Amino acid sequence: MRTGLHLVTSGARGVADLIAEAAGIKARGYHSVWANQHPGGWDPIPVLAALPDAPPELATAVVPTYPRHPVVLATEALTTQALTGGRFTLGIGPSHETLMTGQLGLPYDAPARHTREYLEVLRPLLRGEHVKYTGRFFTVDTQLAISAPEPPVLVSALGPRMLEVARELADGTIALWVRPELVADYLVPRLAEKSRVVVMATVSVTTDPDGVRETFAREFAMINELPAYRAVLDRGGLSGAADTVIAGDEEAVAAGLRRFADAGVTDLIINATGDPRERELALDLGVSL
């Protein structure tokens, strides 16, 4: 199991901060750095392309599909792949209605169907093919005149229909708010044999695991109300996202992280939480797996 770290690209942080953090992630020995499209934050794709010193793999987890046409995203992805020397991995997902419609005013219709059509346009463009496509959401007749190695494409998939899309059209899935049991019993069986299974885990090395979970539950209560997350939490028999936080002493946290490897996770993204000392302990522990 490879390990990586989450790079928060919120607008409150300067680009210099992101560059310094990525260099620190590489210095620790992590395999990858993952950046998401944070509402109001920096665009993760050019941020990853601009990192002068970073781990071997540069990936998005994730870029929402609705605001970006697949031809535009294919162009960005191939450009970034060329600029990074073939180290880019593109993670995409439909995001959530509260963000796409509530903040951007975009219709959030049939996200699984939208993602399927998106990939049916995106993947052949990334391979350099001419795409002539007519669907419910996209009508395309074009080919990109740029050349770069095709980047791997991962899909944020939690529900059965989205996992079907990931199995048929992507190189794997990105999941969060899941425990190892759900990975082994639900996610892995629904994916192709060689699919990447990427999971983001919130981790805290602490003497007060209950307090960490209580704080998390209070500060991130909105997670539990988003339909896609609520569904996967219910599927795992969890009351809320705080139940997925791996917290405790170093031995307990290490054991919790190793369970993901045993469940079939290929890539674990560590999202360290707690005070600065607790975060440092978690970061040191994550790279030692």
C-alpha positions in Angstrom: 0.0 0.0 0.0 1.4 3.4 -1.1 0.8 6.4 1.2 0.3 10.0 0.3 -0.8 13.3 1.9 -3.6 15.6 1.4 -2.6 19.2 0.3 -5.3 21.6 1.2 -5.6 24.3 -1.5 -7.9 26.7 0.3 -7.7 30.3 -0.7 -6.5 31.3 2.8 -3.1 29.7 2.0 -0.6 31.3 -0.3 1.1 29.5 -3.2 4.4 29.7 -1.4 2.9 27.8 1.5 1.7 25.0 -0.8 5.1 24.7 -2.5 6.8 24.5 0.9 4.3 21.9 2.1 4.7 19.7 -1.0 8.5 19.8 -0.6 8.1 18.7 3.0 5.8 15.8 1.9 8.5 14.7 -0.4 11.2 15.0 2.2 9.2 12.8 4.6 9.3 10.0 1.9 5.6 10.0 0.9 4.8 8.5 -2.5 2.1 11.0 -3.5 0.4 14.4 -2.9 -3.3 14.9 -3.5 -5.0 18.2 -4.0 -8.8 18.9 -4.2 -10.9 21.6 -5.7 -11.8 23.5 -2.5 -14.7 25.9 -2.9 -13.2 29.4 -3.3 -9.7 27.9 -3.2 -6.8 27.5 -5.7 -7.2 25.4 -8.8 -5.4 22.2 -7.9 -4.3 21.3 -11.4 -2.0 24.2 -12.1 -0.9 24.1 -8.4 0.3 20.6 -8.9 2.0 21.5 -12.2 3.8 24.4 -10.5 5.3 22.4 -7.6 9.1 22.4 -8.1 9.8 19.8 -5.4 7.2 17.2 -4.7 6.6 13.4 -4.3 6.7 11.1 -7.4 2.9 11.2 -8.0 0.9 14.4 -8.2 -2.9 13.8 -8.1 -6.2 15.5 -7.8 -8.8 14.1 -5.3 -11.0 15.4 -6.7 -11.9 17.9 -9.5 -15.7 18.3 -9.9 -17.0 17.4 -13.4 -20.0 19.7 -13.7 -18.1 23.1 -13.9 -15.5 21.8 -16.5 -16.3 20.5 -20.0 -14.4 17.2 -20.6 -12.6 18.7 -23.6 -11.3 21.5 -21.3 -10.3 19.1 -18.6 -8.6 16.8 -21.0 -6.5 19.7 -22.3 -5.6 20.7 -18.8 -4.7 17.1 -17.8 -2.5 16.5 -20.8 -0.8 19.9 -20.3 -0.1 19.1 -16.7 1.1 15.6 -17.5 3.6 17.0 -19.9 4.8 19.7 -17.4 5.2 17.1 -14.6 7.1 14.6 -16.7 4.3 12.0 -16.6 3.6 12.1 -12.9 0.0 13.4 -13.0 -3.0 11.4 -11.9 -6.5 12.9 -12.6 -9.1 12.2 -9.9 -12.6 13.4 -10.8 -16.1 13.3 -9.3 -19.5 14.9 -9.6 -19.2 16.6 -6.2 -22.5 17.5 -4.4 -25.7 19.2 -5.3 -25.3 21.7 -2.5 -22.1 22.9 -4.1 -22.9 22.6 -7.8 -26.4 24.0 -7.7 -26.4 25.9 -4.4 -23.1 27.8 -5.1 -22.7 27.6 -8.9 -26.3 27.4 -10.1 -25.5 24.3 -12.2 -28.2 21.6 -12.7 -27.1 18.5 -10.8 -29.0 16.0 -12.9 -28.2 12.2 -12.9 -24.7 12.4 -11.5 -23.8 8.8 -12.4 -25.0 9.2 -16.0 -23.2 12.5 -16.2 -20.0 10.9 -15.0 -20.3 8.0 -17.5 -20.7 10.4 -20.4 -17.9 12.6 -19.1 -15.5 9.7 -19.1 -16.7 8.4 -22.5 -15.6 11.8 -23.9 -12.5 12.4 -21.6 -10.7 9.0 -21.9 -10.4 8.8 -25.7 -9.3 12.5 -25.8 -6.5 11.7 -23.3 -5.5 8.8 -25.6 -5.2 11.2 -28.5 -8.3 9.9 -30.4 -10.8 11.9 -32.3 -14.0 12.0 -30.4 -17.4 12.2 -32.1 -20.0 11.8 -29.4 -23.7 12.6 -28.9 -25.2 12.0 -25.5 -27.7 13.5 -23.0 -25.1 15.9 -21.6 -22.4 16.3 -24.2 -22.1 16.6 -27.9 -18.5 16.6 -29.1 -16.7 16.4 -32.4 -13.0 17.2 -31.8 -9.5 16.0 -31.3 -6.7 17.5 -29.2 -3.6 18.6 -31.1 -1.3 18.0 -28.1 0.7 15.0 -27.2 1.5 13.6 -23.7 1.3 10.2 -22.0 -2.3 9.4 -21.0 -2.7 10.1 -17.3 -4.5 7.6 -15.0 -8.0 8.6 -14.2 -9.7 7.8 -10.9 -13.4 8.5 -10.0 -14.8 9.4 -6.7 -17.3 6.6 -6.4 -19.3 5.5 -3.4 -22.7 4.2 -4.6 -23.3 1.1 -6.7 -23.9 3.0 -10.0 -20.8 5.2 -9.6 -18.7 2.1 -8.8 -20.0 0.5 -12.0 -18.8 3.5 -13.9 -15.5 3.4 -12.2 -15.0 -0.3 -13.0 -15.9 0.1 -16.7 -14.3 3.5 -17.6 -11.7 4.5 -15.0 -8.5 3.1 -13.5 -9.9 3.0 -10.0 -11.8 4.8 -7.3 -11.3 7.4 -4.6 -13.3 6.9 -1.4 -13.6 8.6 2.0 -15.6 8.2 5.2 -15.2 4.4 4.9 -13.8 1.8 7.3 -11.7 -1.2 6.2 -14.6 -3.5 6.5 -16.6 -1.6 3.9 -13.6 -1.5 1.6 -13.2 -5.2 1.7 -16.9 -6.2 1.6 -18.4 -3.5 -0.7 -15.9 -1.5 -2.6 -13.3 -4.0 -3.8 -15.8 -6.6 -5.0 -17.4 -4.0 -7.3 -14.2 -2.9 -9.0 -12.0 -4.5 -11.7 -9.2 -6.8 -10.5 -6.4 -4.3 -11.1 -8.3 -1.2 -10.1 -6.6 1.3 -7.8 -8.5 1.7 -4.5 -7.6 5.1 -3.0 -9.0 5.9 0.4 -8.5 9.1 2.4 -8.3 8.6 6.1 -8.4 11.2 8.9 -5.8 10.3 11.5 -4.8 11.6 14.9 -2.1 10.3 17.2 -3.6 11.4 20.5 -4.2 10.5 24.2 -7.8 11.6 23.8 -9.3 9.8 20.9 -12.9 10.4 22.1 -12.2 14.1 22.3 -10.8 14.2 18.8 -13.8 12.4 17.4 -16.2 14.7 19.3 -14.4 17.8 18.0 -14.5 16.4 14.5 -18.2 15.6 14.7 -18.9 19.1 15.8 -16.8 21.0 13.3 -17.7 18.8 10.3 -21.3 18.0 10.9 -22.2 19.0 7.4 -20.5 15.9 6.0 -23.2 13.7 7.5 -25.9 15.6 5.6 -24.5 15.3 2.1 -26.5 12.5 0.4 -23.6 10.6 -1.1 -21.7 10.6 2.2 -24.8 9.8 4.2 -25.5 6.8 2.0 -22.0 5.4 2.4 -22.0 6.0 6.2 -25.4 4.2 6.4 -24.0 1.4 4.3 -21.1 1.0 6.8 -23.4 1.2 9.8 -21.9 4.4 11.0 -23.6 7.3 12.8 -21.4 9.9 11.2 -18.0 10.7 9.6 -16.4 11.0 13.0 -16.7 7.2 13.3 -14.2 6.8 10.5 -11.5 8.9 12.3 -8.5 6.7 13.3 -7.4 8.1 16.6 -5.3 6.8 19.5 -1.7 6.1 20.5 0.8 5.3 17.8 0.3 1.5 18.1 -3.4 1.8 17.7 -3.3 4.2 14.8 -0.6 2.0 13.0 -2.8 -1.0 13.4 -5.9 0.9 12.1 -4.0 2.0 9.0 -2.6 -1.4 8.3 -6.2 -2.8 8.2 -6.8 -0.7 5.1 -3.9 -2.5 3.3 -5.4 -5.8 4.4 -8.8 -4.7 3.0 -7.4 -4.1 -0.4 -6.6 -0.4 -0.4 -3.7 0.4 -2.8 -3.2 4.0 -1.9 -3.9 5.6 1.5 -4.2 9.4 1.7 -3.3 10.6 5.2 -5.3 13.6 6.4 -3.6 14.4 9.8 -5.6 16.2 12.4 -5.1 17.5 16.0 -2.6 19.9 17.4 0.8 20.5 15.7 2.6 17.8 17.8 -0.2 15.2 17.1 -0.1 16.0 13.4 3.6 15.5 13.3 3.3 12.1 15.0 0.6 11.1 12.5 2.6 12.2 9.5 5.7 10.3 10.7 3.6 7.2 11.3 1.9 7.3 7.9 5.1 7.1 5.9 6.4 4.2 8.0 3.6 1.8 6.9 
